Each structure stands twice: as structure tokens, then as C-alpha cells.
Amino acid sequence: MNYDNPFLDGVLACLKKSDMKYDDQFLDEVLALLKDRGVAYDPENVAARWSLTLGTTISAEQVAHCLINLTLAHLSHTPRQDDRTRDLVTYAATVR
């Protein structure tokens, strides 16, 4: 499946090769989440807020990568959490 997002396609390819098997229903849920919560997952909005908080310019791509790494840190301690994996894929989808 190709989503015209090289980063997302790479994350999905890794998931499919891992021992954590996810089917098309899982991916459909992620896409529905993106549609329903598009604004909440908008890294441009988060970047603006983080830039104010940190006093330096943060890009939307940096936000997405930071959220992905935070999620990976959580998954390293509790590897089979579908909600966190959904978050991971959702964040990856926001990388442009």
C-alpha cells in the first residue's frame, strides 16, 4: 500500500516486517483517526506552541520526529500497545 508519503510508507513497511502484524483494518483505523483528528495531529500547530515555549523556532517536521521518538520510547517498554502504534503511524503520516 502506498500513501504518497515516503516516511509513512517506510514505517508501515517496518511494521509489516516486524513481529507486530497489523492488517488493513488497523491501517483504516489510523486513516480514520487522521481524518477525525487532523487538527489535533497537525504538527504546524504544535510547532508554533513549542516554539513559543522553547524560545526557538521548531519545525513541523521536528515535532513529528520528536513525537515519533517519544512513542518509540514508550513502545520499547511496553511493545504491544495498539494505541501507541496507531499514534506512531499517525505521527509518521504528518511528516512531509
C-alpha positions as CSV (number, residue, x, y, z in Angstrom):
1,M,0.0,0.0,0.0
2,N,1.4,3.4,-1.0
3,Y,0.3,6.6,0.8
4,D,2.4,9.0,-1.2
5,N,4.5,9.7,1.9
6,P,7.9,8.0,1.9
7,F,8.3,8.2,5.6
8,L,4.9,6.8,6.3
9,D,5.4,4.1,3.7
10,G,8.7,3.2,5.4
11,V,7.1,3.0,8.9
12,L,4.3,0.8,7.5
13,A,6.9,-1.5,5.8
14,C,8.8,-1.9,9.0
15,L,5.6,-2.7,10.9
16,K,4.7,-5.4,8.3
17,K,8.1,-7.0,8.7
18,S,8.0,-6.9,12.5
19,D,6.5,-9.5,14.8
20,M,3.7,-7.0,15.4
21,K,1.4,-7.8,12.5
22,Y,-1.2,-5.3,11.5
23,D,-3.9,-5.8,9.0
24,D,-5.7,-3.3,6.7
25,Q,-8.4,-2.7,9.4
26,F,-5.6,-1.3,11.6
27,L,-4.5,1.0,8.8
28,D,-8.1,2.0,8.1
29,E,-8.4,3.0,11.8
30,V,-5.3,5.1,11.5
31,L,-6.6,6.9,8.4
32,A,-9.9,7.5,10.1
33,L,-8.0,8.9,13.1
34,L,-6.1,11.3,10.8
35,K,-9.4,12.5,9.3
36,D,-11.2,12.9,12.6
37,R,-8.3,14.4,14.5
38,G,-6.4,16.1,11.7
39,V,-6.1,19.4,13.5
40,A,-5.0,17.7,16.8
41,Y,-2.3,15.9,14.9
42,D,-1.3,19.0,12.9
43,P,2.4,19.4,13.6
44,E,2.3,23.0,12.4
45,N,0.1,23.9,15.3
46,V,2.3,22.0,17.8
47,A,5.4,23.6,16.3
48,A,4.1,27.1,16.9
49,R,3.3,26.2,20.5
50,W,6.6,24.5,21.2
51,S,8.5,27.4,19.5
52,L,6.8,29.8,22.0
53,T,7.6,27.6,24.9
54,L,11.2,26.9,24.0
55,G,12.0,30.3,22.6
56,T,13.4,28.9,19.4
57,T,11.9,28.0,16.1
58,I,10.7,24.4,15.9
59,S,9.6,23.0,12.6
60,A,6.6,20.8,12.0
61,E,8.9,18.0,10.8
62,Q,10.9,18.3,14.1
63,V,7.7,17.9,16.1
64,A,6.7,14.8,14.1
65,H,10.1,13.2,14.6
66,C,10.1,14.1,18.4
67,L,6.6,12.6,18.8
68,I,7.6,9.5,16.9
69,N,10.7,9.1,19.1
70,L,8.6,9.6,22.3
71,T,6.2,6.9,21.1
72,L,9.1,4.6,20.3
73,A,10.5,5.1,23.8
74,H,7.1,4.1,25.2
75,L,6.9,1.1,22.9
76,S,10.4,-0.1,24.0
77,H,9.0,-0.7,27.5
78,T,5.6,-2.0,26.5
79,P,5.9,-3.2,22.9
80,R,2.4,-4.4,22.2
81,Q,0.2,-1.3,22.6
82,D,-2.0,-0.8,19.6
83,D,-3.0,2.7,20.7
84,R,0.7,3.8,20.8
85,T,1.4,2.1,17.5
86,R,-1.6,3.9,16.0
87,D,-0.1,7.1,17.3
88,L,3.3,6.2,15.8
89,V,1.8,5.7,12.3
90,T,-0.3,8.8,12.7
91,Y,2.7,10.9,13.5
92,A,4.6,9.4,10.6
93,A,1.8,10.4,8.3
94,T,2.2,14.0,9.2
95,V,5.9,14.1,8.1
96,R,6.1,15.9,4.8
